[in-house]
């Protein structure tokens, strides 16, 4: 999933695990 990776880099998140949850939240679940 490039979206999660892209978002992770955008917000500079060190925890990839949280990246997925954060991305889903940002999308509005």
Buried (B, 14 or more C-beta within 10 A) or exposed (E): EEEBEEBBEEEEBEEEEEBBEBBEEEEEE
